[in-house]
Amino acid sequence: MKISILGSGLMGGKLGTIFAQAGHEVVFSYAKTKGKLERLAKEAGAKAKAGTVAEAAESADALLLAVHWSRVDDVLKQAGNLSGKVILTCSLPMDADNSGLVLGLTTSGAEELAKKVPKAKVVGAFNTIPSEVLFGVFEAKSRSSMPSLVYCGDDLGAKRTAAGLIRDVGFEPFDLGGLKAARYTEPFALMVAEIAYGGAKGPEMAYQFEWF
Ligand SMILES: NC(=O)c1ccc[n+]([C@@H]2O[C@H](COP(=O)([O-])OP(=O)(O)OC[C@H]3O[C@@H](n4cnc5c(N)ncnc54)[C@H](OP(=O)(O)O)[C@@H]3O)[C@@H](O)[C@H]2O)c1
């Protein structure tokens, strides 16, 4: 699959690298310097390359939006027409200093994104996990018990794509239903961040749901 990364920082850089190592064609885009994108592509291997946001958007079967909330409009403007595209968003609607959500309860970042690109197929995914654990989860993929990753969206085909990519990274996809569920997953992501960055054990952590 052709996957384009819009925002090649902690999340986009790592997930793009993993997608490339899992066999997908990856374009890294949107960093402050072209050199950063080229370095990421080189390190991710032969399946990866660097590009502009417009190039990345045009060629993609699926896009990962991984920018700070304040950069979303800029990325979408550079991307151009995203009609029909699958957009996985891990972007959380955080304030400028990343201390809290700027919206919630009656809407979510994922739903507001979907309003901005009504003809795209938005899935909320990869937002409830710290970037620090991604390579570890990928390396442990063959283990029998995989950590969970919640995702949600309104388009079933886009969700199937998301579930496949979630499995490629090494998580067990946990379907939370429609995009409206992002009202719960986004605050949940902040809870995970509290455990990851506020706890004693560090951020290389994931979660799993169990029934007894
Ligand atoms: N980090 C996590 O563990 C985590 C977990 C869950 C959800 N999230 C969410 O995921 C999203 C991405 O987080 P992140 O930690 O990956 O952020 P990040 O490391 O800051 O990455 C953001 C990317 O945007 C680029 N960028 C920023 N300003 C730009 C500009 N003016 N022009 C061009 N490129 C620009 C950065 O470029 P440079 O690379 O050159 O700096 C970087 O590649 C956020 O919405 C965050 O809330 C993050």
The ligand as an ORCA input file, in Angstrom:
! r2SCAN-3c Opt
* xyz 0 1
  N       4.364     12.039     20.562
  C       3.464     11.176     21.012
  O       3.806     10.235     21.759
  C       2.018     11.298     20.625
  C       1.138     10.284     21.029
  C      -0.200     10.350     20.638
  C      -0.636     11.414     19.863
  N       0.238     12.402     19.500
  C      -0.271     13.490     18.657
  O       0.266     13.266     17.359
  C       0.546     14.504     16.705
  C       2.024     14.540     16.324
  O       2.765     14.478     17.520
  P       4.363     14.342     17.487
  O       4.781     14.141     18.888
  O       4.773     13.399     16.418
  O       4.756     15.835     17.046
  P       6.159     16.342     16.506
  O       7.228     15.415     16.895
  O       6.255     17.772     16.953
  O       5.978     16.279     14.929
  C       5.294     17.259     14.207
  C       5.842     17.324     12.800
  O       5.349     18.541     12.218
  C       6.462     19.251     11.682
  N       6.230     20.691     11.734
  C       5.905     21.445     12.811
  N       5.792     22.737     12.462
  C       6.048     22.792     11.138
  C       6.085     23.838     10.191
  N       5.837     25.108     10.544
  N       6.379     23.541      8.910
  C       6.638     22.256      8.537
  N       6.625     21.220      9.396
  C       6.334     21.482     10.672
  C       7.633     18.876     12.555
  O       8.845     19.139     11.867
  P      10.276     18.765     12.495
  O      10.350     17.272     12.455
  O      11.237     19.424     11.576
  O      10.258     19.326     13.892
  C       7.367     17.392     12.758
  O       7.849     16.647     11.673
  C       0.148     15.599     17.687
  O      -1.142     16.059     17.388
  C       0.147     14.887     19.048
  O      -0.772     15.473     19.953
  C       1.545     12.358     19.858
*
